[in-house]
Each structure stands twice: as structure tokens, then as C-alpha cells.
């Protein structure tokens, strides 16, 4: 029986760059009207509002206010003058920083109970159960606050010397989880609908920038006063006009009166709460026939998995009381045959898999391992295999709304959806033209002129080749391992941003999973070495490379989401007996910069390096080990994905009691 509890203050996500231009140094929304912060929410560009698009209406209003008669030369001249003054400028609403919306108090409670009974020397039965509850925050399609999520898992297994049969299940409950970004956008619509907010913004901008006798020609100051007027609050928090509603401030009762009901209302009902009570059940068995052969090893097995996707229509394409049930079957066989006094081992295997949404498929595999010497200190390996992957449950059935607004009579919806035909047919994506979207942000991406044909959604297949070598040198003090791999994917699962009915009052935008029409190739290599040195020192290191080539899949809006650094380096030095009962380890890690692609956005993730170190002391008289150490010892903040928290140093002291310590 094991129980664990962790409580901590998580690192904050404080990337305040402008999502619309990550290199723009102006991140002040009062001076940059189109600011859309990475970790700022409610300022998202759901319906693009550009001052230039409003110019004819603004100009006509200015001319009318001066008493000019429409159609006269004076009227036309004034309209043209005003239109010429209006800048080509996107305007976003005033958002809220994530750190003002989420407290970053994270905790995790874990419990595990395992019961085993040995029926006889060759037969054992085990019953296992586990429970987890906690809170955290993570990045997916948006930033999600996992508040009081729960997960249950259990397993029943019967195993013998040459077989096993097991059944296990997992069930989750999202608890009080909510979509931080989506909730904040809806929060803004409640305290002041965008229709009213933009009206006040534009009115103030026109008065200050267009009319004679006001600020005039001071564009930044006009932007400043326009936002203050629309929010009815200065950057310092002061209300301008107490007779009008003002932007609520985090931490106030006024704010909580809107926020708390929103995060308690499901997304499907206009709130931000995520409901997910999905579960999975898995059954599998394996039998080893090797005892019937002198040298050959033969194993066969089968599995059956059941997915129960139950989000009550909030996350998946299910409905309340009618979850999505998916079945997946699989069977495999593996034969290992040695040759030449076991210096050559040949492995042949194959498996058949079937998913209720896709046709079944058989995939064969073969690998060779050859020892170059009798002592088997130098070994080469090669393998070729075909494999395929069914789309994940979210890639098939996701149906998550990330924004819905109504501005100037234009309703705009943005969703992340799965690639299954049932989902696409529901939104008429197969019967109406859709257009690929350009840029890093699908909210404001420009649709292509020609329609995009969504490829047939299929399982992803891969033909994989690998060659490798392992060897011992210097009287077995040096161990070297290296390999090269090359994978060719057919129907590679990628993401595609598309628009439906672009430029109309019914425009919708989606990110969906697709099967790439052309081949995608990934390849790479790695080399690693472990060296036993004098006086008990151990030196380790490795260098890895991973590369992707998307080939001819260059359609606008295509995302491979490889999200892997081209190069990684790890170097470590340790000695667990440098002094009596005292040991240490130190490691240096570096990874290259790379391109990050996700539903949350696309950006370059900078390279970074960290140092980890630990000193340990054994206390045999107390059967204990004390460890003092740190991860990211120099506290150099880095991030591993776009929108994530920046990770700093973590320092710890641990005491472990072990009655068997010697």
C-alpha cells in the first residue's frame, strides 16, 4: 500500500509577447491596439476588427456631425479626408494575464493498493487499484486549469511461467477543470459585449484623433484614450466615469461574481468548465510456446480495448447520456530463431489490428542481431518493419469550441475538431467548400483563394528501417551504442487550419486532423558512450539527432507537429563512493531550438542548457539515505513548448528510509 502527497507553487506562464507578431517589442495594449498576448486571455482575435474596415462608416459620421450635406463636394472631400486619416490597425479587447486568473497552487494525492497471491510456484494472481487527485495547469488547444481532477485505475492479472492474462481499466473525471482562455473571452462578453466595447473604442478614437481641437495627429495617445474609454478604467485601475460599467479587476467581488459562475458552467452551455468522464477498458493475454522447442522462441497474444468517451458534448462529439464507444482489437505472433551458435538471432513478427472506425490491417516486422565475436562484446543490429497507428480518440472525435462571438451582425465560431467523417459531415465540411488558412494564428489567418480538398482520413502507416551497433572496449570499461533510423510515413496524421464560408456573416474556422496526401519522412541518429574511470568515477554522454521532411505537403495551414529538437546532448559524471558513504552526480543537458506547432499556436522554442547535481549520504545506522540536489541548478529559465510556463531551478532535500539498506 502506497500513499503520496505533493503540494507546490507551480511556475507561472508569463510570455507576454504579441501572438500576432512575436518579434514586436510593443506589448502595451494601451499603445498597441492589436496586442494579443501569449499568456494573456480575452484579447484573442476572434472576429478581426480593423479600424480601416470601419473607415467609410466613421467618415460618414464625422461629415454628418459637421452638418454637411451628403453628395456635395464638401461632404465628399471631408469623407475622403477622414478615410485617409484612419490607420490600417487591428483592435483587440483588453485581456487578463494568466497569473491574475490562476493561483498556480498545485497538488497531487496518490494512493495505490496491490494484493498478490501465489497459487503455486508457477502461478500468481495480482489485484491492483489506484487513485489520483490533483490540480495543475497545462497547454493544449488552450490553457486548461486542471482543478481537482480525478483518475482511477485498476488491474487484475493471472500470470504463470509462460503466460499471462490481464484486465485493466482507467477512468477519469475532469472535476472542476476549465478552459482559462475560453472562459476569459466569455467573461469579457458578459461584463461588456464586444458590440458595445468597440463602439465606445471607435467613438473615443474618432473624437480624439479626427475632430479638430482635440489631440489630433497623436496616434499613440488616441489609442490610449480609446481603450481607457472602452474599458472605463485606466491602466492603474481608476474608473473614468462612475455612472458607467467598468472593466472588473481580478481579486474583486465584482470580478468573482462573473468569473465563478462561468467556470462552473459547461462549455456547451456558454461557460468554461470542461466535463470529461471518459474511461478505457483493456483485456490482453499472451502465451509463450518456447518450452515446446529446443532453440526457438514463439509467443502469441491478443488484446481488446474499449474506449468510452463521455464528455456530455463538451469536449468530444458525444451527447449527454450517449457516450462514444470504440472497440479496438489486436493479435500478434513473434518468432525468435538463433543461428550460428546463437551469434545471429532473427526475429519475425506480425500483428493484426482492427478499430471500429477503420478497416483492419496486418503488419509484418523483421529484425536481426549479429554478434561479431564469440564473447558477444560487439553486436550489430538491423530491423525493417511496417506498422500503423489508428488516430487517437481526440484526433478522431474532438469537438471543442474555442470561441464564439457576434459583432456587427457577424457570428464567428472557432472549433478544434476530429477528423472522422461523422464530425466533418455534421459541420458540412465535405459538402461545402473550405479554404486553407495562412499564418501562425488561425483566428486571423487569411483564407486561400482556391478551395482545399480534405484528404480521406485513414490510419497512419510507417515503413521503418534501423541499423545499430553496441560494443565494449578497453577491457569492457567503455560501452558504445549508436544507431541510425529512417521512417517513411503514409497518411501521416497532421493538423490543418481551414475556413468555411470566409468573408460572410456565417464564417466558421476549424483546426482538424487530416491524413497527409504525400509521404512524410523522419530520420535521425544517435551515439552514446559510458566510461568506467579510475576511483569509481562514471562518465556518460550521448548525442541525438531527429529530422523531419514533410516533402510535398506544403499546403497552407499544414502542421506536422513534429515538435522535436534537431539535436540533444547529455553529459554526466558520477561517483557514488567518492568518500565514505558519500556520492555525487552532475549532468549537463542541452537541446537545440526547434519549431513548435499546436492548436495553441506556432513559435520557435529557443535552445537551452541546464545543469543538474546531487550529493547523497548513506546513514547505515539509521537505514537511511539523505540527498541534497538541484535541477536546473543555475536557475536559467527555459520553456519546452509555446504557451507553457518557463521552468526555473528546483532544489530539494530528501530522506529515504530503507530497512534493507547496507
Buried (B, 14 or more C-beta within 10 A) or exposed (E): EEEEEEEEEBBBBBBBBBBBBBEEEEBEBBBBBBBBBBBBBBBBBBBBBBBEBBBEEBBBBBBBEEEBEEEEEEBBEBBEEBBEBBBEBBBBBBBBBBBBBBEBEBBBBBBBEEEEEEEEEEEBBBEBBBBBBBBBBBBBBBBBBBBEBBBBBBBBBBBBEBBBBBBBBBBBBBBBBBBBBBBBBBBBBBBBBBEEBBEBBBBBBBBBBBBEEEBBEEBEBBBBBBBBBBBBBBEEEEBEEEEEBBBBEEEEEBBEEBBEEBBEBBBBEEBBBBBBBBBBBBBBBBBBBBEEEEEEBBBBBBBBBBBBBBBBBBBBBBEEEEBBEBEBBBBBBBBBBBEEEEBEBBBEBBBBBBBEBBEEBEBEBBBBBBBEEEEBBBBBBBBBBBBBBBBEBBBBBBBBBBBBBBBBEEEBBBBBBBBBBEBBEEBEBEEEBBBBBBBBBBBBBEBBEEEBEBBEBBBBBBBBBBBBBBBBEEEEEBBBBBBBBBBBBBBBBBBBBBBBBBEEEEBBBBBBBBBBBBBBBBBBBBBBBBBBEEEEBBBBBBBBBBEBEBBEBEBBBBBBBBBBBBBBBBBBBBBBEEEEEEBBBBBBBBBBEBBBBBBBBBBEBEBBEBBBBBBBBBEEEEBBBBBBBBBBBEEBEBBBBBBBBBBEBBEEEEEEEEEEEE
